[in-house]
């Protein structure tokens, strides 16, 4: 695929460049950004174009608008933060309106691209019509740079259809993400350990089935571990349980590669103020729910991590947002950070946990910006937003 470096080498002075970024960041009730990691990750590509004298038009989404424009999901705070990081103003443009007059080096951002329902339409013609409008906005001699790795697994107008209509290039972020994940799916240095957490087995089933033949160890924590524990015959109290996945988990355990917690932190309510205690996995009483892995499990997981040469981690070990249930995620994350393995954090809540828990980001080899996209890549699925770039090369 053609890359950002190729585009810059061709020269972008005065040329309009449409950039698809992933700026879907969390906001609090006052619309303050609580984690700007994705915005910071987008800066190098936008800055390269800005410094090259391009007229940069950024598209991105925020949340899942249902009925057109919604002030609560406007990208206004994102445009402001991007401008602060770039050291240059970023003007926000209402979707569906003409671009303002732009000079070389100007950066504008279209408001939430999902305010137009055609962006995510399953109908090729509807998406194509919207893509045609985006191309008309920037001109058919504009270039397109795909830099939103968190959306490349989606066949959406600003990700896929625009890339079919303009000279398309992979941004630095997308390129680095694909290269890292290809390392994991190629011939990773062994032992290769995968750490999976999060709520549901069903969300991770495809990636578990794809990875089990390729890894040496699969460490399972988070809410999903209780379905595996149930498959071993343990009672799990009021813990999250997917009863329809118990038989599947029992079959997966036959691989001998899955390592489960031996103790868990349980609570009598889903609350930071709940009563808590640490119990062995065969000691979860009725009415109590597991909300984190326990200290013995952290030590066991850390020992496995210390032996690994390649590590992929996706999903927290517990409800890290609540202080009483953060130690499992913190302990596992710190164990990965302290080692010398090639370590990849698979985006989403795992990346958020690294920042929320104050663990140095540069202690990991790579922190992905796309949890869903990275999982689908490891499953072996075709990512439409990557495939279209390869077609355009």
Buried (B, 14 or more C-beta within 10 A) or exposed (E): BBBBEEBBEEEBEEBBBBBBBBBBBBBEEEEEBEBBBBBBBBBBBBBBBBEBBBBBBBBBBBBEBEEEBBEEBBBBBBBBBBBEBBEBEBEBBEBEEEBEEBEBBBBBBBBBBBBBEBBBBEEEEBBBBBBBBBBEBBEEEBBBBBBBBBBBBBBBBBBBBBBBBBBBBBBBBBBBBBEBBEBBBEEBEEBBBBBBBBBBBEBBBBBBBBBBEBBBBBBBBBBBBBBBBBBEEBBBBBBBBBEEBBEBBBEBBEEEBBBBBBBBBBBBBEEBEBEBEBBBBEBBEEEBBBBBBBBBBBEBBBEBBBEBBBBBBBBBBBBBBBEBBBBBBBBBBBBBBEBEBBBBBBBBBBBBBBBBBEBEEEBBBBBBBBBBBBBBBBBEBEBBBBBBBEEBE
